Amino acid sequence: MRSKSGSSPSDGAVSGRAWLMLALATVGFAVNFWAWALLSPLGPRFKDGLDLSSFEQSLLVAVPVVVGSLGRIPVGALTDRFGGRVMFPIVSAATVVPVLYLGLAGHSSLGALLIGGFFLGIGGTAFAVGVPLVNAWFPPQRRGLAIGVFGAGMGGTAISALTTVKLVDAYSMSTAFLITAAVLAVYAVAAATLLRDAPGRSVPTEPLARRLAATTKLPITWQASALYAVAFGGYVAFSVYLPTYLKTGYGLTQADAANRMAGFVLLAVAMRPMGGWLSDRLGPVRVLAGSLAVVVAGAVVQSFTPALAPVGTLAFLAMAAALGAGSGATFTLVSLRTPAEQVGSVTGVVGAAGGLGGFLPPLVMGSLYGAYGTYAAGLVLLAIVAAAALAFTLTGVRASADAGGREPRAGRRPRTSAGTAA
């Protein structure tokens, strides 16, 4: 199905309203991700207070990740059908419920935390709502930057890292959750009032199951899923497990570890729009290749557990920048090579792969540390996976992009096609 005219000008012009919708979507993404990441900074506290094993602590912070990841598949398809104007308020309002439950009653046992964390995963599906909404408002030659700016909303995890422990220490366990719930509720009302879908937005008419089946037949779905599982999955894994890693591996205090994790997150967030911007100019394949090469190098260095100052810090910051840029480049690739009416569905699958990519590493790291007393093997595995993704990027993904004619040369903007105009 081709898009109707008027949704996204082909000459590269962008209206003020498009930028407003981008801003609203980015705020919504950040607020929902803030809620999604509430349990991570408190992981060490729950470990000590509830006498959890390393694996149980890893499971606790990983459950919202996997639920939020898998939930992106149906939510993305529903966004294709009903639009972001409907889905953003629904997802935000639904996330309020588990946040209130965890803050008021669900933090006294591992079982209660796992139940709350399961439904907290709803907040993680907001990504699959925002990408198709933003994609439809911008022309192809500006989508890398636009999707990258929206992706910066993943900085909501930094808000959680910087505020959750401090609020709990200063007031009570419920305070951080109650504040987050209030912000979510305000955003849900604001989104219902102000958010709009792009004029002429493509609306699929096929049943949900048929649309999801069609999505699985697109090569870009699986290529982007593999790359996003490494790029965004690596970011998610570090953002939820880095406090534990730094506390256990380097003996940092909980507050210090949470602050350093926030620095990692903020750099990754800042680099995501940069990855999209560079992809608009150099092509997403080039940006992905460079990003993955940096991840390989950083993981190898950190596998030797160097001193934090300066080698360890530089290794983590380099990986943060690379993972952020690689995440932005991946969705530039999606926006250029996905038919407009399928962007939500493809985003759901790719987003799920990215989230699942962040689910497994904390469990692996916790298990390996419990067995060997070191994180070295886990970081070596990261280097191997990133190297495999780099090889795939330089071969299969590059060949597919060249065949489609949508990998721009340096200094040139990507061409517009009917199949990609929103």
Salt bridges, closest charged atoms under 4 A:
ASP169 OD1 - ARG45 NH2 2.40
ASP256 OD1 - ARG260 NE 3.26
GLU407 OE2 - ARG286 NH1 3.75
